[in-house]
Amino acid sequence: MSNFTLDVGVWIDLLPEPTLVMDLEGNIVAVNSSGREFFGGSVLDCNLRELVATPPEKLKKWLLLWQQATQIVPGTLRDPQDQKIEVEAVGIHRCQPPLILLRVLRQPRFLRQFIIQRQQFQQLQQQMAQQTALIVELQQRQKQLEAENHHLQEISRQDSLTKLANRRAFKACLPIAWRESATTHTPFAIALLDIDHFKCYNDTYGHLAGDRALQRVAHAIKSQVRETDLVARYGGEEFILLLRQTDHDAAICVLERVFKHIRNLGIPHASSPVQPYLTVSAGICIVAASLQDCPMAELVATADAALYAAKHSGRDRYVLQTYPGMSVPISPSQEI
């Protein structure tokens, strides 16, 4: 039984006359104490046709009329002894699907009592309308809060300058990639990229130009990886890539595309001793995960050690290492 039906059950208990709430088929979903006395025992989950002797076709017409009604409609039913039962009913249209509220008039000849009961019924309708409006308002507010919460979560995991994921997002995704690798027995790669001599770039061209360069490099990296891969700004001029289901050869292919794309940007860097344009260095860690917990710090440290080796070897290149294991020697294909 829904909360709405339970609330209706509470309200109709305020009415002194036998009162039922039914669905459009006549199935009784709520009844007040007077109704239980009138019909004898529990009638919940019964159908109205089980309680009255009104012919089914006529009863069906009454139900159709009542469920369409927006104001109280009087009617007559027959009890099992073929005695006339005076009733009035109205459709409850503020719930979906609509319900029917039916009240038995024990003493319709007493006009004053009839008026009082009608007023009580109208008050009940108003309370139901207010309750329904409150429920709708609360549901809308909940959806709004969920949307705001989702937006805040997105902001908390995004770098404001480059619009890439940030370090927090990377740390959240790395254990997932580790578990996937351990389950599927496929390697993945972590690549740590650093813009060469970026401090000199800022000193020469200014920090606004440095911000624009970071944005262009971020876009260049993002454009060369798959949707399922993660590119994050790790801090300052450092970027980190999480390449799912990627082995040694696939990682090299990705890094060569990234290096070529950044080189083709042709961002001038007159103060760089490497090239007259902006370049990057990278360290790659190839990982074959096990069932143990993800050693996050060790994985990043392995990629960072490879990045250090690339810088120490002259920059504008990448170096591969496996985890665990020794670094792979630099080969011509690793220098761009």
C-alpha positions in Angstrom: 0.0 0.0 0.0 1.4 3.4 -1.0 2.0 6.3 1.5 -0.7 8.2 -0.3 -3.3 5.5 0.3 -2.2 5.2 3.9 -2.8 9.0 4.3 -6.2 8.7 2.8 -7.0 5.9 5.2 -6.1 8.2 8.1 -8.3 11.0 6.7 -11.4 8.9 6.1 -11.3 7.7 9.7 -12.4 11.2 10.6 -15.7 10.7 8.8 -18.5 9.2 10.8 -20.2 7.5 7.8 -19.0 4.2 6.3 -16.4 5.3 3.7 -14.3 3.3 1.2 -11.5 4.2 -1.2 -11.3 2.1 -4.3 -9.3 1.9 -7.5 -11.0 2.1 -10.9 -11.9 -1.6 -10.9 -13.7 -1.3 -7.5 -10.9 -2.9 -5.5 -11.0 -1.5 -1.9 -7.6 0.0 -0.8 -8.8 1.8 2.3 -11.8 1.8 4.6 -12.7 3.6 7.8 -13.8 2.1 11.1 -17.5 2.8 10.4 -17.1 1.1 7.0 -15.7 -2.0 8.6 -18.7 -2.1 11.0 -21.2 -1.5 8.2 -19.9 -4.1 5.8 -18.9 -6.5 8.5 -15.3 -7.4 9.2 -12.3 -6.6 7.0 -13.0 -5.6 3.5 -9.5 -4.5 2.4 -8.4 -6.0 -0.9 -12.0 -7.1 -1.6 -14.0 -5.8 -4.6 -17.1 -3.7 -4.2 -19.1 -6.3 -6.2 -18.4 -8.8 -3.4 -20.2 -6.6 -0.9 -23.2 -5.5 -2.8 -25.9 -7.2 -5.0 -25.9 -4.6 -7.7 -25.6 -6.2 -11.1 -22.0 -6.1 -12.4 -22.9 -4.1 -15.6 -24.7 -1.4 -13.6 -21.9 -1.3 -11.0 -19.3 -0.9 -13.8 -21.3 2.1 -15.0 -21.4 3.6 -11.5 -17.6 3.1 -11.1 -16.9 4.8 -14.5 -19.2 7.7 -13.6 -17.6 8.2 -10.1 -14.0 8.0 -11.3 -14.7 10.7 -13.8 -16.5 13.0 -11.4 -14.9 16.1 -10.0 -17.8 16.8 -7.6 -19.7 14.5 -5.4 -22.2 12.3 -7.3 -25.0 10.4 -5.5 -25.8 6.9 -6.4 -27.7 3.7 -5.2 -26.5 0.2 -4.6 -28.2 -3.0 -3.4 -27.1 -4.9 -0.4 -27.2 -8.8 -0.3 -30.8 -8.5 1.0 -31.7 -6.4 -2.1 -32.1 -3.3 0.1 -31.3 0.1 -1.4 -28.0 1.7 -0.2 -27.8 5.4 -0.7 -24.2 6.4 -1.5 -22.2 9.3 -2.9 -18.8 9.2 -4.5 -16.2 11.3 -6.3 -13.0 10.7 -8.2 -9.6 11.5 -6.5 -7.6 12.8 -9.5 -4.6 14.1 -7.6 -3.0 10.6 -7.6 -2.1 8.4 -10.5 -4.0 6.3 -11.3 -7.1 8.0 -9.9 -9.0 6.5 -7.0 -12.7 6.7 -6.0 -13.9 7.8 -2.6 -17.3 6.3 -1.8 -19.4 7.2 1.3 -22.6 5.4 2.5 -25.4 7.7 3.6 -27.0 6.1 6.5 -29.4 9.0 7.2 -29.7 11.1 4.1 -33.0 12.5 5.3 -31.3 14.6 8.0 -30.2 17.6 6.0 -28.1 19.2 8.7 -26.0 16.1 9.2 -25.7 15.7 5.4 -24.3 19.3 5.2 -21.9 18.7 8.0 -20.6 15.6 6.4 -20.3 17.3 3.0 -18.2 20.0 4.7 -16.0 17.4 6.3 -15.6 15.7 2.9 -14.6 19.0 1.3 -12.1 19.6 4.1 -10.7 16.2 3.4 -10.3 17.0 -0.3 -8.5 20.2 0.7 -6.2 18.3 3.0 -5.5 15.8 0.3 -4.8 18.6 -2.2 -2.4 20.2 0.2 -0.7 16.9 1.0 -0.3 16.1 -2.7 1.1 19.6 -3.4 3.6 19.1 -0.6 4.6 15.7 -1.9 5.2 17.2 -5.4 7.2 20.1 -4.0 9.3 17.7 -2.0 10.0 15.5 -5.0 10.9 18.5 -7.1 13.2 19.8 -4.4 14.8 16.3 -4.1 15.5 16.2 -7.8 17.0 19.7 -7.6 19.3 18.8 -4.7 20.4 15.6 -6.6 21.2 17.7 -9.7 23.1 20.3 -7.6 25.0 17.5 -5.8 25.9 15.9 -9.1 27.1 19.3 -10.4 29.3 19.8 -7.2 30.8 16.3 -7.6 31.7 17.1 -11.2 33.3 20.4 -10.2 35.2 18.7 -7.4 36.8 16.3 -9.9 37.5 18.8 -12.7 40.5 21.1 -13.2 39.1 24.6 -13.6 41.7 25.8 -16.1 42.0 22.9 -18.5 38.6 21.3 -17.9 40.4 18.0 -17.6 39.9 15.7 -14.7 42.0 16.6 -11.6 44.2 14.6 -9.3 41.3 13.6 -7.1 39.5 12.1 -10.1 42.6 10.2 -11.1 43.0 8.7 -7.6 39.4 7.6 -7.7 39.8 5.8 -11.1 43.2 4.2 -10.6 41.9 1.4 -8.2 39.1 0.6 -10.6 41.6 0.2 -13.5 43.7 -2.0 -11.1 40.8 -4.3 -10.3 39.8 -4.5 -14.0 43.4 -5.5 -14.9 43.5 -8.1 -12.2 40.2 -9.6 -13.2 40.7 -9.6 -17.0 44.5 -10.3 -16.9 45.2 -7.4 -19.2 47.7 -4.7 -18.5 47.1 -1.0 -18.3 49.4 2.0 -18.5 50.0 5.2 -16.5 51.8 8.0 -18.3 53.1 11.1 -16.5 53.8 14.0 -18.9 55.6 17.3 -18.0 56.0 20.4 -20.2 59.7 21.0 -20.7 61.2 24.1 -19.1 57.7 25.5 -18.4 59.0 28.0 -15.8 61.2 29.5 -18.5 58.1 29.7 -20.7 56.2 31.6 -18.0 59.1 33.9 -17.4 59.4 34.7 -21.1 55.8 35.0 -22.2 53.9 35.6 -18.9 51.5 33.6 -16.9 48.4 34.3 -19.1 50.3 32.9 -22.1 51.3 30.0 -19.9 47.7 29.3 -19.0 46.7 29.3 -22.7 49.6 26.9 -23.5 48.4 24.5 -20.7 44.9 24.6 -22.2 46.2 23.8 -25.7 48.4 21.0 -24.5 45.5 19.6 -22.5 43.3 19.6 -25.5 46.0 18.0 -27.7 46.5 15.1 -25.2 42.7 14.6 -24.8 42.2 14.4 -28.5 44.6 11.5 -28.9 43.2 9.0 -26.4 40.0 7.0 -26.2 36.8 8.0 -24.5 37.4 5.2 -22.0 40.8 6.6 -21.0 41.4 9.3 -18.4 43.5 12.4 -18.9 44.0 14.5 -15.8 46.0 17.6 -14.8 48.2 16.2 -12.1 49.5 19.5 -10.9 51.2 22.6 -12.4 52.5 21.7 -15.9 52.1 17.9 -15.3 49.4 15.7 -16.8 48.7 12.1 -16.1 47.1 9.5 -18.4 45.3 6.3 -17.3 45.1 4.0 -20.4 42.9 1.0 -19.8 43.7 -2.4 -21.4 46.9 -1.0 -22.9 50.1 -3.0 -23.3 53.7 -1.8 -24.1 53.1 -1.4 -27.9 49.7 0.4 -27.5 51.2 2.8 -24.9 54.0 3.7 -27.3 51.5 4.3 -30.1 49.5 6.6 -27.9 52.5 8.6 -26.7 53.9 9.0 -30.2 50.5 10.5 -31.3 50.4 12.8 -28.3 54.0 14.0 -28.9 53.4 14.5 -32.6 50.2 16.5 -32.0 51.9 18.8 -29.4 54.8 19.3 -31.6 52.5 20.2 -34.5 50.9 22.9 -32.4 54.1 24.9 -32.9 53.8 26.9 -29.7 56.9 29.1 -29.6 59.3 28.5 -26.7 62.4 30.7 -27.4 63.9 30.2 -24.0 63.9 26.4 -24.3 67.3 24.7 -24.7 65.5 21.6 -26.2 63.5 23.0 -29.2 62.3 26.4 -30.3 58.8 25.2 -29.7 57.0 23.8 -26.7 57.8 20.1 -26.0 57.0 17.5 -23.3 58.7 14.6 -21.6 56.9 11.5 -20.4 57.3 8.5 -18.2 55.2 5.4 -18.8 54.4 2.7 -16.3 53.1 -0.5 -17.8 51.1 -2.4 -15.1 49.9 -6.0 -14.9 47.8 -6.0 -11.7 47.4 -8.7 -9.1 44.6 -9.4 -6.6 46.3 -7.4 -3.9 45.2 -3.9 -3.0 46.2 -1.2 -5.5 49.6 0.3 -4.6 48.7 3.7 -5.9 51.7 5.6 -4.6 54.1 3.0 -6.0 52.5 3.0 -9.5 52.7 6.8 -9.7 56.3 6.7 -8.4 57.2 4.3 -11.1 55.8 6.6 -13.8 57.6 9.5 -12.1 60.9 7.7 -12.1 60.5 7.0 -15.8 59.7 10.7 -16.4 62.8 11.7 -14.5 64.9 9.4 -16.7 63.4 11.0 -19.8 64.3 14.4 -18.6 67.8 13.3 -17.6 68.3 11.9 -21.1 67.6 15.2 -22.8 63.8 15.8 -22.6 61.4 15.8 -25.6 61.1 12.0 -25.2 59.5 9.2 -23.1 60.8 6.3 -21.1 58.9 3.1 -20.2 59.0 1.1 -17.1 57.1 -1.9 -16.0 55.6 -2.4 -12.5 57.3 -4.2 -10.9 60.6 -4.2 -12.8 63.5 -2.3 -14.2 63.1 0.5 -16.7 63.1 -0.4 -20.4 66.2 1.0 -22.1 65.7 4.1 -24.3 65.4 3.2 -27.9 65.2 5.4 -31.0 61.4 5.0 -31.1 61.2 6.6 -27.7 62.8 9.8 -28.7 60.5 12.1 -30.7 
